[in-house]
Amino acid sequence: MQRLAEGIAPEEHGKKIKRLLELFLFGILVFKHFFGGIIILSTMSGDEIGYSWLAARYKVRAIQPLPVESRIGLRRQTHQEAGRRVEYYTEAMRPQASLGAHLAFALKHEGVALEFLARLFAEVPAEALGDWISSEPTGE
């Protein structure tokens, strides 16, 4: 395996850079929170939930922008931005990293986005949807 000058494998180097960027952006968010102003960091990865998580996980792009974007933040907040609503939830609200959990969250908190769902269901393996439906036969 090829190593970089510091003795770190290229895959590990990329992960470290990504983590440093996330920490840097988180620091900006905390600074803005405590010292005035609000900044929405929709480019941060790993904090998407609901439809945004599903879009990233299954590489689905909706033609119509989703009217609500849900993310994990420091506290529960709602922001209006260019005709869209950005909802921040605390870490306790993060769904499990599964199709069913994020789909249930999206339907409950972000509404029904038929165009996105049609594109999502075209990408998701049928057995994954079947497993989710079978695991919750009463819809609870």
C-alpha positions, 0 to 999 in steps of 0.5 A: 500500500502506498504511503504518504510522506507522514506515513499515513495511507491515502485512505486514512489521510482523506478521512483525517482531512474530512474530520478536520474540515468538519471540526473547523466548520463546527467551530465556525457554527459555535462561534457564530452561535455565541458571538452573534449571527446565525450561519447555516452550514448545509455543506457539512456532511454527516448531519443530514437526516430525513430526505437529505440523508436518503438523497446522499445515501442513495444518490438521488437528486430531486428535480423539485427542491425539497421545501424542508431540509432537516439536519442535526444541530446544537439545539432545536431551531427553524430557519427560513432561507430562500423559500425553504425551511431548514429544521435543526434537531438535537442529536437525540432525534437522529434516526438510526442509519437505515432506510426505514428510520430516515424514511419514517422521519422524513414522512413524519417531519418533512411531509410527503415529497412524491417526486423525490419518493418516486426517484428514491424507490427507483434506486432502492432495492425492492428487498430493502423496502420489503424488509422495512414494510415487513418489519413494521406491519402495523405501521407503528 
